[in-house]
Amino acid sequence: MILLLLIFDDLCILQPVDLTGDNVTFILNAAHKYKVHGLEQLCANFLMKNLEASNAFTILNEAGKFHLDDLKNASMKEIEKHAPIVFQGYDDFLNVDKETLQYVLGKDTLSRVREIQLLKVCSSFFQ
């Protein structure tokens, strides 16, 4: 229903959008598919505001899919800032797509993570 209201006027939100951690990905997908840019930006803002170490890989994955560069950069900074923790303590790393994994491993900024740690995590990714 939210999406239908916004399709007609993407700049004018007719009613408040109730984004949650459970529905934001679904709404972002639909907003992107139907080119509802205002709603897509609301979703990106919500994700940015709720970005933390425990969900940084999931948000990075979504940001990459939808070319949300600011969100992608912020997610990568969060991963770099908490590198040892995010590679060991959170399962969302295992849910990223191949492109996101390549993007993260291609960065030279993961100096706080030992290569053996990355190798172990990557082997989990492919199991």
Secondary structure by P-SEA (a helix, b strand, c coil): cccccccccccccccccccccccaaaaaaaaaaacaaaaaaaaaaaaaaacccccaaaaaaaaaaacaaaaaaaaaaaaaaccccccccccccccccaaaaaaaaaccccccccaaaaaaaaaaaac
